[in-house]
């Protein structure tokens, strides 16, 4: 029996070179050397490893070293179709136990032996599923060393995590025992803070912690997923909150939406919109520069998606990277990538803190990857663009009650990482019949460049609301000045529908208004939203392949160095098809190593791949137990370099193949002995 096909899988998608320098800049975190001590490799999310045992000449010899399975779906069988395993492990330093630590979808924290995959300890916070969303999710955990603690003191080295039911958890990194002095026996219930922040969640399905917290100079900072922004103008607040990493005491909060006219972000917000607008939450990974006492917040659009008549103005601090002072939560600077977003183009990727070559010197930078396939490169201390950014005119004739921004920001360099204009002449199909139907579909809807306004006659989004780039973020090789990232290249057909024509839901249903789901009423507005993947009659995309790519960008020159298809669709096509490299449905991101290798899973074709960092040439691939949508990581243990990835599939790739594998690869010991 074939898989549900590319139709279902694509739902997720809405998931000249300068010479290399001889000197490599110091990483943002001093723990990110041979260890992979943070989900993003280091606190700045560069996803770079200095390891080079695995290189372009021997990568083809990689073999499976060990496999671990979390076994949790027996506990939550009803959640299995919605809860893929997407965590990236971290490797602790030996002083903290030296374990490989990760979380499961149900928030169990587990430490493994990095050489064998055997379980050393685990801690289960026993989440309350009645207070958690249907889709259980955990992307990783955070390691923190309390330098003020005496050597050997319990929880001097600790693991910090958030849960699906909105708690913070702290356990000893060596033993897994709860940190008794953190909150109440190692836990802080954040639900009262959510309930007291306007707009408050209308029900417990509203928000959840999935990305790990970050710690900046002893202050724990965490954002959250907002599952209701698609259907409610008054969705829950997107406030980012901070706590003492030692005691769990509340320290500060930052709400990107102002709640009074004195707030610095008030701008052109109206009193009504300040009271009723939520969202602008930070659901992706945050980044930290401890030296500068800065935490970088990637914010989403303000609520609701698709219609902004209830929130006029640019919605300052939404769709932005906001640099906050870690000790106080005060805004240092912000940069907005979209004004008045009505396309659900959140800031999806972890802000990448890297040193970019500019004018012959290294400049501390923030690289911002967007769903629109644009890359903004900013000065880390000021937020000013390192490459020019132009405010270009865009269409403003939206639906009644909507006031769109007259301009949108476009970086002059790098160029968009994919084509962003779709016309009827671009229609594609497996057959002429397929192509002609796609041409008619595009011609019958509003179409054009980026920022085509939402319409009650239907409109085309390309890329769609899942990118472009997404939460898999990118990786940066400083020796080569090279950014590597994955992209989806799939379009959407959407339509605003008068809300009175859509029957109301009896209860909150996350599929309403989602791609291929029934129309969903946007509460608090005159509209409902209908979404469809841009597909032809054979259920193949109306856009030409490749449908996903891996791209290398020279950040010194601001130029695309290479772009290659990522994945095959033989396992996902609705009809038998050869394993053509047309790109597979993709979510997840890469890592890069000093060995000149890019490692990435991310594709729906159930493979882990290695590419040449210099050229983008595919060097190796291996079949996984199921598709892997977590970012991989790498470390060295007992003289052997490992590459580890969670393979858990995804509800929108193929719910029937969701599973619980963590797989490690390494070079054969015989080979390593022979080259000593």
C-alpha positions, -999 to +999 in steps of 0.1 A: +000+000+000+014+034-010+017+063+014-011+090+015+010+108-011+025+141-017-008+158-011-006+150+026+031+153+028+031+188+014+008+200+042+039+202+063+055+226+040+030+251+053+065+236+068+319+347-072+332+330-040+357+347-016+386+325-005+383+309+029+400+327+058+426+309+077+412+322+110+380+310+125+361+333+149+354+322+184+320+306+189+293+325+208+294+298+236+326+285+251+309+252+257+304+245+220+337+229+210+338+191+207+306+190+227+272+200+212+260+216+243+230+235+229+202+225+205+216+249+179+252+238+185+260+269+205+239+296+221+239+315+189+225+287+167+253+285+142+249+247+140+286+243+133+310+217+146+348+219+145+350+181+142+366+168+110+371+130+116+342+125+091+351+143+059+344+143+022+367+114+015+353+089+041+317+100+047+305+072+024+317+047+050+293+058+077+275+030+095+248+028+121+265+028+155+234+025+178+197+030+180+175+041+209+137+043+211+117+064+235+087+039+237+064+067+249+035+061+224+022+033+246+015+059+272-002+083+248-016+061+220-043+086+211-017+113+206+007+092+184-007+104+150-001+140+160+032+138+179+063+133+159+097+129+176+117+161+167+142+167+195+178+175+189+200+160+217+227+179+235+260+165+248+270+175+283+306+182+293+322+155+315+319+176+346+281+175+341+280+138+335+289+136+299+255+123+289+236+128+257+204+145+268+171+150+250+133+151+255+104+130+242+071+144+228+056+139+263+084+158+279+103+129+295+139+141+299+164+113+292+202+110+294+219+084+272+254+070+270+269+088+240+289+057+229+262+031+232+228+048+233+220+031+266+197+049+290+215+063+321+186+082+338+152+097+329+128+121+345+091+122+337+072+154+347+039+135+342+022+161+320-015+165+322-028+158+287-062+175+294-042+207+297-020+201+267-027+205+230-035+175+209-001+176+193+027+169+218+060+184+209+094+190+224+124+202+204+151+199+231+164+208+265+188+234+279+220+228+299+231+254+325+261+255+348+255+275+380+289+289+385+280+302+420+273+267+433+300+248+451+316+219+433+296+187+437+265+206+449+233+191+436+220+209+405+252+229+401+248+215+366+212+213+355+188+206+327+160+230+321+129+224+299+094+235+293+064+212+290+033+209+268+011+218+298+031+250+304+055+242+333+092+247+337+113+218+349+148+217+364+167+185+370+203+176+380+223+170+348+243+141+365+215+122+382+182+134+367+168+142+402+146+173+405+163+205+416+145+210+449+152+248+452+138+255+417+102+264+421+083+237+440+105+205+439+120+214+406+089+227+388+073+261+381+037+262+370+034+291+344-003+286+338-013+314+363+008+339+343-008+329+311-043+332+327-035+367+340-021+381+308-045+396+283-057+383+260-058+351+281-062+316+265-099+308+260-091+272+267-061+250+277-055+240+241-042+275+234-005+275+241+024+252+249+061+251+254+080+232+227+113+250+221+138+248+249+144+279+271+176+298+269+197+312+298+215+345+297+236+353+327+214+333+351+181+344+336+159+317+320+139+330+290+112+311+272+086+317+244+057+295+234+035+281+206+002+298+200-022+273+185-052+297+182-037+326+161-053+311+130-088+313+143-090+341+169-084+379+166-081+378+204-056+349+205-035+345+236-008+370+244+026+363+229+045+375+259+080+361+264+088+354+301+119+353+322+127+334+354+156+330+377+174+300+364+185+291+400+152+296+419+125+297+393+113+331+405+096+353+379+119+381+367+103+399+338+080+396+307+081+412+273+048+414+253+054+424+217+019+438+216+016+470+236-011+471+263-011+509+269-001+540+249+030+546+270+046+513+259+076+519+236+061+496+210+027+515+210+035+532+177+003+533+156-016+507+176-051+518+186-065+514+221-089+488+208-063+467+191-040+469+221-067+454+243-077+426+220-047+415+199-026+385+208+000+365+190+034+380+180+047+351+201+081+335+198+075+299+190+109+292+175+143+289+192+157+320+209+194+329+208+218+344+234+249+366+234+259+364+271+289+388+266+265+415+255+237+404+279+213+400+249+186+376+241+172+376+205+135+369+201+120+359+167+084+370+168+054+357+148+026+377+133+000+394+155-034+377+157-053+369+136-036+354+106-050+365+072-069+397+082-055+427+099-085+450+101-087+445+138-050+456+143-043+486+120-007+499+116+026+482+111+022+461+143+056+470+156+076+442+172+055+415+154+073+397+126+106+409+140+138+400+156+138+418+190+170+421+209+163+423+247+186+430+276+187+396+293+189+411+328+159+434+325+138+424+294+142+460+280+143+464+242+178+472+229+167+472+192+143+455+168+141+448+131+108+441+114+108+418+084+071+423+075+049+452+082+013+443+091+015+406+083-016+390+068+002+360+053+012+340+084+048+347+075+061+345+111+098+348+118+103+311+119+140+304+124+164+307+153+183+340+149+218+330+139+246+348+158+276+346+136+306+368+127+304+380+091+332+393+069+324+429+061+349+454+048+378+431+055+369+426+092+346+403+112+314+419+123+292+404+150+259+397+131+224+383+134+212+363+103+174+363+100+159+336+077+123+341+067+094+322+052+094+345+022+129+331+013+146+364+022+178+366+043+184+397+064+219+402+078+220+427+107+246+442+130+242+423+163+248+454+185+225+479+167+202+459+144+212+479+114+214+460+081+249+450+070+236+448+034+212+475+022+175+469+028+150+487+006+114+496+014+096+487-019+060+495-029+036+465-027-001+462-035-024+477-009-059+469-023-070+444+002-105+434+013-130+457+029-118+468+063-082+461+057-054+487+056-021+472+042+013+486+045+023+506+014+059+491+015+077+460+026+114+455+034+136+437+009+173+430+013+193+440-017+217+412-009+215+382-006+188+378-033+157+357-026+167+321-022+139+310-046+116+324-072+089+344-055+066+353-084+040+328-098+020+334-130-002+311-151+028+307-175+046+290-146+020+262-142+034+227-142+019+192-143+027+156-150+005+158-181-008+185-203-042+181-187-027+185-153-007+216-164-037+232-180-058+228-149-031+243-128-028+272-153-066+278-149-064+276-111-036+303-110-052+325-136-086+324-117-070+337-085-052+368-076-015+362-082+018+379-087+048+388-065+054+385-028+028+403-007-002+397-030-031+408-007-056+383+007-087+383-014-123+371-012-119+360-048-090+337-039-052+344-041-020+325-046+009+325-021+043+315-033+061+305-012+033+294+011+029+301+048+054+274+058+082+289+036+106+292+022+126+287+053+112+275+086+121+264+121+149+241+109+169+273+105+203+273+089+240+264+096+270+286+092+305+276+082+327+306+093+358+293+075+339+294+042+317+324+051+288+300+040+252+299+052+234+266+044+197+263+047+168+242+033+137+257+016+103+245+006+090+256-028+053+249-027+024+273-033-009+278-016-044+287-028-063+307-002-096+325+000-113+347+025-149+336+029-177+356+045-180+341+080-218+339+079-215+312+051-194+289+074-211+269+102-195+275+136-174+248+152-188+232+183-154+233+199-119+244+190-107+224+160-071+231+148-078+216+114-103+244+106-087+270+083-056+248+079-044+236+045-069+211+031-090+214+062-126+228+063-129+266+062-123+281+096-140+312+111-116+339+122-134+349+154-136+387+159-135+394+121-160+393+092-141+364+076-133+327+075-103+313+058-100+285+033-067+270+023-056+244-002-022+232-014-016+244-050-021+210-066-033+197-099-058+168-106-031+142-101-024+157-067+011+168-077+022+204-072+013+231-098+048+245-094+077+230-112+103+210-093+125+210-074+099+213-045+126+216-019+162+227-021+194+230-001+211+263-007+246+277+001+249+314+005+281+334+007+275+359+035+306+379+028+295+386-008+258+383-002+255+359-031+240+324-037+269+300-042+249+269-050+214+254-049+206+217-052+174+196-050+168+181-016+152+147-016+131+124-039+094+118-041+093+081-050+078+072-015+053+100-015+039+103-051+003+092-056+014+071-086+045+049-090+074+071-100+112+067-102+133+082-074+138+115-093+156+142-074+127+166-076+128+176-039+107+160-012+084+177+013+108+192+038+109+205+073+140+205+095+174+219+089+211+212+085+244+212+104+279+219+090+312+205+101+349+214+097+352+183+077+334+201+048+302+182+053+265+193+055+243+168+073+205+170+069+174+148+073+143+169+069+128+152+038+098+130+036+117+103+017+131+089+050+168+096+044+197+112+061+221+129+037+256+144+035+265+171+011+298+188+001+298+222+018+319+237-010+297+226-039+264+212-027+271+178-042+254+149-025+281+126-011+261+100+009+227+090+021+211+063+042+176+050+047+162+058+081+135+039+100+111+068+092+116+104+081+137+127+103+125+163+109+147+172+137+181+188+131+210+164+135+239+170+158+274+157+161+300+151+188+332+131+195+333+104+222+362+080+229+379+091+197+350+085+175+328+111+158+290+105+159+262+120+139+228+116+157+193+124+145+158+117+157+136+099+132+100+103+141+081+113+109+055+140+111+017+142+112+016+160+078+042+139+061+027+105+069+009+100+102+010+062+097+048+062+099+052+083+131+077+066+153+103+070+181+138+064+168+171+081+177+198+069+154+236+074+156+261+070+128+299+068+129+328+055+109+337+018+113+361+011+141+383-010+117+386+021+095+395+043+124+421+018+136+436+016+101+442+054+099+457+060+133 
